[in-house]
Amino acid sequence: MRVKDVKKVVLAYSGGLDTSVILKWLQTTYGCEVVTFTADLGQGEELGPARDKALLLGIKPENIFIDDLRETFVKDFVFPMFRANALYEGMYLLGTSIARPLIAQRQIEIAEAVGADAVAHGATGKGNDQVRFEIGYYALKPDIKIIAPWREWDLASRTRLIEFAEQHQIPIAKDKRGEAPFSVDANLLHSSSEGKILEEPWDSPDEMVWQRTISPEAAPDRATEITIEFERGDPVGINGERLSPATLLTRLNALGKENGIGRLDLVENRFVGMKSRGCYETPGGTILYVAHRAMESITLDREAAHLKDSLMPRYAEIIYNGFWFSPERRMLQALIDESQASVTGTVRLKLYKGNTIVTGRKSPNSLYSMKHVTFEDDQGAYDQFDAQGFIKLNALRLRLGAMAGRKGGAL
């Protein structure tokens, strides 16, 4: 991209050191007008300073966007993903991955509203987020210009960033002058910590890494019992109180935090090819995952449930790799959403020292038949003699194989 080609750029802006340096770098390198966009996704930080710093760096008030997207984030991104019970590599609840398409979507909306011809982000050239942001941008506006400073500039160290900031009178928090012990990304669904002191996979994470949960050892010695109410696969209330999506997840986060729930220390495979180690905290999401599966256990048909489970790893990988806006994700989402038509009812759980324990589930759409499954007299509801033919037919191919000398499944 030629520098002169960019006239106005929308920057995903947190107000921290990195994006503040990027803001000034865009002004000095591209000579373009900069519009800042800060998304409130429930990261738990005051966003007023981001506006103040943008003003200090010469951004016009009308070019500063700070949007509260918490309800949209949970309703339109987190809940659809949780209908799928999505886990990347069997463990990761995709807390960072699911936030990126919403940020990209709103960034493009702002770019179109203000007539910007480019967007910029602060993701590095080693990680997944550059892919997630940029695939989202291109899917929504295929002719958009993208600036990724970490792939262009020569500010390759924290020292160089601070030197640049001081040279251009960018305020630096005192604690930023030293090396941060690890990098943190947070939103209403989770918090992730990566890098530096966490890069050696054998080293146990220090307790200071965990910011959204107390340790299971420090959690109360008495269990907390709750109920979660579902309608068509989505949680709608806790303990009988109906709540908005963001309020409900906030409440579950508080319950998970005080009971030491939701910690994960994971070495995962990044889309770009390398392995990385991350420490994730998803307190409310962990509770919700367990509760949703319990609700499905009595409301989903067996084959529908098994088909859904077989597709889940692919669905999770699609989101992890940044393809939220792809046709394959939408196709799978339609199937998943159709499966949730009867996933309505209540799940009861105990939260205890890092554990989420299902203790009951009920639904007006339950497929659980007491009269068929009872160990007592079923009054003729199920003829046990039928099982004989069922077993023989399922064993027929194995019997024929054995008759041909292929005993024990031999080929």
C-alpha positions as CSV (number, residue, x, y, z in Angstrom):
1,M,0.0,0.0,0.0
2,R,1.3,3.4,-0.9
3,V,1.2,5.9,2.0
4,K,-0.5,8.6,-0.1
5,D,-3.4,6.2,-0.8
6,V,-4.9,6.5,2.7
7,K,-6.9,9.6,3.6
8,K,-8.9,8.5,6.7
9,V,-8.5,5.4,8.9
10,V,-10.6,3.9,11.7
11,L,-8.3,2.5,14.4
12,A,-9.4,-0.1,16.9
13,Y,-8.2,1.9,20.0
14,S,-7.9,0.8,23.6
15,G,-6.1,3.9,24.9
16,G,-3.1,1.8,26.1
17,L,0.5,2.3,25.1
18,D,0.5,0.2,22.0
19,T,-2.6,1.7,20.3
20,S,-1.7,5.2,21.4
21,V,1.7,4.8,19.7
22,I,-0.1,3.3,16.7
23,L,-2.4,6.4,16.6
24,K,0.5,8.8,16.4
25,W,2.4,6.6,14.0
26,L,-0.6,6.6,11.6
27,Q,-0.6,10.4,11.8
28,T,3.1,10.7,11.2
29,T,3.6,7.9,8.7
30,Y,0.4,8.1,6.6
31,G,-0.4,11.8,7.2
32,C,-4.1,10.7,7.4
33,E,-7.1,11.6,9.5
34,V,-7.5,9.1,12.3
35,V,-10.9,8.0,13.8
36,T,-10.7,6.0,17.0
37,F,-13.1,3.2,17.9
38,T,-13.2,1.8,21.4
39,A,-15.5,-1.1,22.1
40,D,-16.9,-1.8,25.6
41,L,-17.2,-5.6,25.6
42,G,-17.2,-5.8,29.4
43,Q,-13.4,-5.8,29.8
44,G,-13.8,-4.2,33.2
45,E,-11.8,-1.1,32.4
46,E,-12.9,2.6,32.6
47,L,-13.1,3.8,29.0
48,G,-13.1,7.5,29.7
49,P,-9.3,7.8,29.7
50,A,-9.3,6.4,26.1
51,R,-11.4,9.4,25.0
52,D,-9.2,11.8,27.0
53,K,-6.0,10.4,25.5
54,A,-7.4,10.5,22.0
55,L,-8.3,14.2,22.4
56,L,-4.8,14.8,23.7
57,L,-3.4,13.2,20.6
58,G,-5.3,15.6,18.4
59,I,-8.4,13.5,17.5
60,K,-11.5,15.5,16.8
61,P,-14.4,14.8,19.2
62,E,-16.6,13.8,16.4
63,N,-14.0,11.2,15.4
64,I,-14.0,9.4,18.7
65,F,-16.3,6.5,19.0
66,I,-16.8,4.6,22.3
67,D,-19.6,2.1,22.0
68,D,-21.2,-0.1,24.7
69,L,-21.6,-3.4,22.9
70,R,-22.0,-5.7,25.9
71,E,-25.6,-6.8,25.2
72,T,-24.9,-7.2,21.4
73,F,-21.8,-9.2,22.2
74,V,-23.5,-11.7,24.5
75,K,-26.8,-11.9,22.6
76,D,-25.6,-12.1,19.0
77,F,-22.1,-13.7,19.4
78,V,-21.6,-15.5,22.7
79,F,-25.1,-17.1,23.0
80,P,-25.1,-18.5,19.4
81,M,-21.7,-20.0,20.0
82,F,-22.8,-21.6,23.3
83,R,-25.8,-23.2,21.6
84,A,-23.1,-25.3,19.8
85,N,-21.2,-26.2,23.1
86,A,-18.1,-25.0,21.2
87,L,-14.7,-26.0,22.5
88,Y,-11.5,-25.5,20.6
89,E,-9.2,-28.5,20.9
90,G,-11.6,-29.9,23.5
91,M,-11.0,-27.3,26.2
92,Y,-11.0,-23.6,25.1
93,L,-14.3,-21.7,25.3
94,L,-13.1,-19.2,22.6
95,G,-13.4,-16.1,24.7
96,T,-11.0,-14.0,22.6
97,S,-12.0,-15.5,19.3
98,I,-15.7,-14.6,19.6
99,A,-15.0,-10.9,20.4
100,R,-13.1,-10.2,17.2
101,P,-15.9,-10.4,14.6
102,L,-18.0,-7.9,16.6
103,I,-15.1,-5.4,16.8
104,A,-14.4,-5.9,13.1
105,Q,-18.1,-5.5,12.2
106,R,-18.5,-2.2,14.2
107,Q,-15.2,-0.9,12.8
108,I,-16.4,-1.3,9.3
109,E,-19.8,0.3,10.1
110,I,-17.9,3.3,11.5
111,A,-15.6,3.4,8.4
112,E,-18.6,3.5,6.1
113,A,-20.4,6.1,8.3
114,V,-17.4,8.5,8.3
115,G,-16.2,7.9,4.8
116,A,-12.9,6.2,5.8
117,D,-11.0,4.3,3.2
118,A,-8.9,2.2,5.7
119,V,-9.0,0.4,9.1
120,A,-6.2,-0.4,11.4
121,H,-5.6,-2.8,14.4
122,G,-2.9,-3.4,16.9
123,A,-2.6,-7.2,16.6
124,T,0.9,-8.6,16.0
125,G,2.1,-10.6,13.0
126,K,2.5,-13.7,15.1
127,G,-0.9,-14.2,16.5
128,N,-4.5,-15.2,15.5
129,D,-6.1,-11.8,16.0
130,Q,-4.6,-10.3,12.9
131,V,-6.3,-13.0,10.9
132,R,-9.6,-12.7,12.7
133,F,-9.8,-8.9,12.3
134,E,-8.7,-8.8,8.7
135,I,-10.9,-11.7,7.5
136,G,-13.8,-10.0,9.2
137,Y,-12.9,-6.7,7.5
138,Y,-12.7,-8.3,4.0
139,A,-15.9,-10.3,4.4
140,L,-17.8,-7.1,5.2
141,K,-16.1,-4.6,2.9
142,P,-13.9,-6.4,0.3
143,D,-12.3,-3.2,-1.0
144,I,-11.2,-1.9,2.5
145,K,-7.5,-1.0,3.0
146,I,-6.0,-2.5,6.1
147,I,-3.0,-1.1,8.1
148,A,-1.3,-3.5,10.5
149,P,1.5,-1.5,12.1
150,W,3.2,-4.4,13.8
151,R,3.9,-5.8,10.3
152,E,5.1,-2.5,9.0
153,W,7.1,-0.5,11.5
154,D,10.5,-0.9,13.1
155,L,9.3,-0.5,16.7
156,A,10.1,-4.0,17.6
157,S,10.5,-3.7,21.3
158,R,8.9,-2.2,24.4
159,T,11.9,0.1,24.7
160,R,11.4,1.4,21.2
161,L,7.7,2.0,21.8
162,I,8.4,4.0,24.9
163,E,11.1,6.0,23.1
164,F,8.6,6.8,20.3
165,A,5.9,7.7,22.9
166,E,8.3,10.1,24.7
167,Q,9.4,11.6,21.4
168,H,5.8,12.5,20.6
169,Q,4.6,13.4,24.1
170,I,2.3,10.5,24.5
171,P,1.5,10.0,28.2
172,I,2.9,6.7,29.6
173,A,1.6,5.1,32.8
174,K,4.5,4.6,35.2
175,D,4.0,0.8,35.3
176,K,4.4,0.7,31.5
177,R,8.0,1.9,31.8
178,G,8.9,-1.6,33.1
179,E,8.3,-4.9,31.4
180,A,4.7,-6.1,31.9
181,P,5.0,-9.7,33.2
182,F,2.4,-11.0,30.7
183,S,-0.2,-9.7,28.2
184,V,-3.9,-9.6,29.1
185,D,-7.0,-9.5,26.9
186,A,-10.4,-9.4,28.5
187,N,-14.1,-9.1,27.8
188,L,-17.4,-10.1,29.4
189,L,-16.9,-13.8,28.6
190,H,-13.3,-14.3,29.7
191,S,-9.8,-13.0,30.4
192,S,-6.7,-14.4,28.7
193,S,-3.1,-14.0,29.9
194,E,-0.2,-14.9,27.6
195,G,3.5,-14.3,27.0
196,K,6.6,-13.5,28.9
197,I,6.5,-15.3,32.3
198,L,3.9,-17.7,30.8
199,E,5.9,-18.7,27.8
200,E,7.6,-21.7,29.4
201,P,4.9,-24.4,29.5
202,W,6.5,-26.3,32.4
203,D,6.4,-23.2,34.7
204,S,3.3,-23.1,36.9
205,P,1.4,-19.7,36.5
206,D,1.8,-17.4,39.5
207,E,-1.4,-16.6,41.4
208,M,-1.3,-13.0,40.1
209,V,-2.1,-14.3,36.6
210,W,-5.6,-15.2,37.7
211,Q,-7.6,-12.0,37.8
212,R,-11.2,-13.1,37.5
213,T,-11.3,-16.1,39.8
214,I,-10.2,-16.9,43.3
215,S,-8.3,-20.2,43.6
216,P,-10.4,-23.3,44.2
217,E,-8.5,-23.9,47.4
218,A,-9.6,-20.4,48.7
219,A,-13.2,-20.9,47.6
220,P,-15.9,-21.4,50.3
221,D,-16.3,-24.7,52.0
222,R,-20.0,-24.7,51.3
223,A,-21.5,-25.2,47.9
224,T,-23.6,-22.5,46.2
225,E,-26.8,-23.9,44.6
226,I,-28.4,-22.1,41.6
227,T,-30.9,-22.7,38.8
228,I,-30.5,-21.5,35.3
229,E,-33.6,-21.2,33.1
230,F,-33.3,-21.8,29.3
231,E,-35.5,-20.9,26.3
232,R,-34.7,-22.4,22.9
233,G,-31.1,-23.0,23.9
234,D,-30.4,-19.6,25.4
235,P,-30.2,-18.8,29.2
236,V,-32.8,-16.3,30.2
237,G,-32.8,-16.3,34.0
238,I,-31.0,-17.3,37.2
239,N,-32.9,-18.5,40.3
240,G,-36.2,-17.5,38.7
241,E,-35.1,-13.9,37.9
242,R,-35.3,-13.1,34.2
243,L,-32.2,-11.2,33.1
244,S,-30.8,-9.6,29.9
245,P,-28.0,-11.5,28.2
246,A,-25.1,-9.3,29.4
247,T,-26.6,-9.0,32.9
248,L,-27.0,-12.8,33.1
249,L,-23.4,-13.5,32.1
250,T,-22.2,-10.8,34.6
251,R,-24.1,-12.6,37.3
252,L,-22.7,-16.0,36.4
253,N,-19.2,-14.5,36.3
254,A,-19.6,-13.3,39.9
255,L,-20.9,-16.7,41.0
256,G,-18.0,-18.5,39.2
257,K,-15.4,-16.1,40.6
258,E,-16.3,-16.7,44.2
259,N,-16.4,-20.4,43.7
260,G,-13.0,-20.7,41.9
261,I,-14.6,-21.9,38.6
262,G,-13.3,-21.4,35.1
263,R,-9.5,-21.6,35.1
264,L,-7.7,-23.2,32.2
265,D,-4.0,-23.5,31.5
266,L,-3.7,-24.5,27.8
267,V,-1.1,-25.1,25.1
268,E,-3.0,-24.6,21.9
269,N,-2.3,-24.6,18.2
270,R,-2.6,-21.2,16.6
271,F,-4.0,-20.8,13.1
272,V,-0.7,-19.3,11.9
273,G,1.1,-22.6,12.8
274,M,2.9,-22.2,16.1
275,K,1.9,-23.5,19.5
276,S,1.2,-21.0,22.3
277,R,0.5,-21.2,26.0
278,G,-2.4,-19.2,27.5
279,C,-4.1,-19.0,30.9
280,Y,-7.8,-18.4,30.5
281,E,-10.5,-17.6,32.9
282,T,-14.1,-18.1,31.9
283,P,-16.1,-18.3,35.1
284,G,-19.6,-17.6,33.9
285,G,-19.1,-19.4,30.6
286,T,-17.9,-22.6,32.3
287,I,-21.1,-22.7,34.3
288,L,-23.2,-21.9,31.3
289,Y,-21.5,-24.7,29.2
290,V,-22.2,-27.3,31.8
291,A,-25.8,-26.2,32.3
292,H,-26.6,-26.0,28.6
293,R,-25.3,-29.6,28.0
294,A,-27.5,-30.7,30.9
295,M,-30.5,-29.0,29.4
296,E,-29.8,-30.7,26.0
297,S,-29.4,-34.1,27.7
298,I,-33.2,-34.4,28.3
299,T,-34.5,-32.4,25.4
300,L,-32.4,-33.4,22.3
301,D,-33.0,-36.5,20.3
302,R,-30.1,-38.9,20.5
303,E,-29.1,-38.8,16.8
304,A,-29.6,-35.0,16.7
305,A,-27.4,-34.6,19.8
306,H,-24.7,-36.9,18.4
307,L,-24.7,-35.2,15.0
308,K,-24.4,-31.8,16.7
309,D,-21.5,-33.1,18.8
310,S,-19.7,-34.4,15.7
311,L,-19.9,-31.0,14.0
312,M,-18.9,-29.0,17.1
313,P,-15.1,-29.3,16.6
314,R,-15.4,-28.0,13.0
315,Y,-17.6,-25.1,14.2
316,A,-15.2,-24.2,17.0
317,E,-12.2,-24.3,14.6
318,I,-14.1,-22.0,12.2
319,I,-14.6,-19.4,15.0
320,Y,-11.0,-19.8,16.3
321,N,-9.6,-19.2,12.9
322,G,-11.6,-16.1,12.3
323,F,-14.3,-17.2,9.9
324,W,-17.4,-16.0,11.8
325,F,-18.8,-14.3,8.7
326,S,-18.1,-17.3,6.4
327,P,-20.9,-19.3,4.7
328,E,-19.9,-22.5,6.4
329,R,-20.3,-20.9,9.9
330,R,-23.8,-19.6,8.9
331,M,-24.7,-23.0,7.5
332,L,-23.7,-24.8,10.7
333,Q,-25.3,-22.1,12.8
334,A,-28.7,-22.7,11.0
335,L,-28.4,-26.4,11.9
336,I,-27.4,-25.7,15.5
337,D,-30.2,-23.2,16.0
338,E,-32.8,-25.6,14.6
339,S,-31.6,-28.2,17.1
340,Q,-32.4,-25.8,20.0
341,A,-36.2,-25.4,19.3
342,S,-37.1,-27.7,22.3
343,V,-34.1,-26.8,24.6
344,T,-36.2,-25.1,27.1
345,G,-36.4,-25.7,30.9
346,T,-34.5,-25.4,34.1
347,V,-31.1,-26.8,35.3
348,R,-30.1,-26.9,38.9
349,L,-26.4,-26.8,39.8
350,K,-24.0,-26.8,42.7
351,L,-20.9,-24.6,42.5
352,Y,-18.1,-25.9,44.7
353,K,-14.4,-25.3,44.7
354,G,-13.8,-25.1,41.0
355,N,-16.5,-27.6,40.1
356,T,-19.9,-27.1,38.4
357,I,-22.1,-30.0,39.4
358,V,-25.4,-30.7,37.8
359,T,-28.0,-31.8,40.4
360,G,-31.2,-31.6,38.5
361,R,-32.9,-30.8,35.2
362,K,-36.5,-30.5,34.0
363,S,-38.2,-29.4,30.8
364,P,-41.8,-29.3,29.4
365,N,-40.1,-30.8,26.3
366,S,-38.3,-33.6,28.0
367,L,-37.7,-36.9,26.1
368,Y,-36.9,-38.7,29.4
369,S,-39.6,-41.3,30.0
370,M,-39.8,-42.6,33.5
371,K,-42.2,-45.4,32.6
372,H,-39.8,-46.7,30.0
373,V,-36.6,-46.5,32.0
374,T,-37.8,-47.6,35.4
375,F,-36.3,-50.5,37.2
376,E,-39.8,-51.3,38.6
377,D,-42.8,-52.8,36.7
378,D,-43.2,-50.6,33.6
379,Q,-46.8,-51.9,33.0
380,G,-45.9,-53.1,29.5
381,A,-44.4,-49.8,28.2
382,Y,-41.3,-51.6,27.0
383,D,-41.2,-55.2,25.8
384,Q,-37.8,-56.5,26.8
385,F,-38.1,-59.4,24.3
386,D,-37.7,-56.9,21.5
387,A,-34.1,-56.4,22.4
388,Q,-33.3,-59.9,21.2
389,G,-34.0,-59.1,17.6
390,F,-32.3,-55.7,17.9
391,I,-29.1,-57.3,19.1
392,K,-29.1,-60.1,16.5
393,L,-29.6,-57.6,13.7
394,N,-26.8,-55.4,14.9
395,A,-24.5,-58.4,15.4
396,L,-25.3,-59.9,12.0
397,R,-22.3,-58.4,10.1
398,L,-20.0,-59.5,12.9
399,R,-21.4,-63.0,12.9
400,L,-21.0,-63.2,9.1
401,G,-17.4,-62.1,9.4
402,A,-16.7,-64.7,12.1
403,M,-18.3,-67.4,9.9
404,A,-15.8,-66.4,7.1
405,G,-12.9,-66.8,9.5
406,R,-12.6,-63.1,10.5
407,K,-13.2,-63.4,14.2
408,G,-12.8,-60.5,16.5
409,G,-13.2,-57.9,13.8
410,A,-10.2,-59.1,11.8
411,L,-10.1,-57.6,8.2
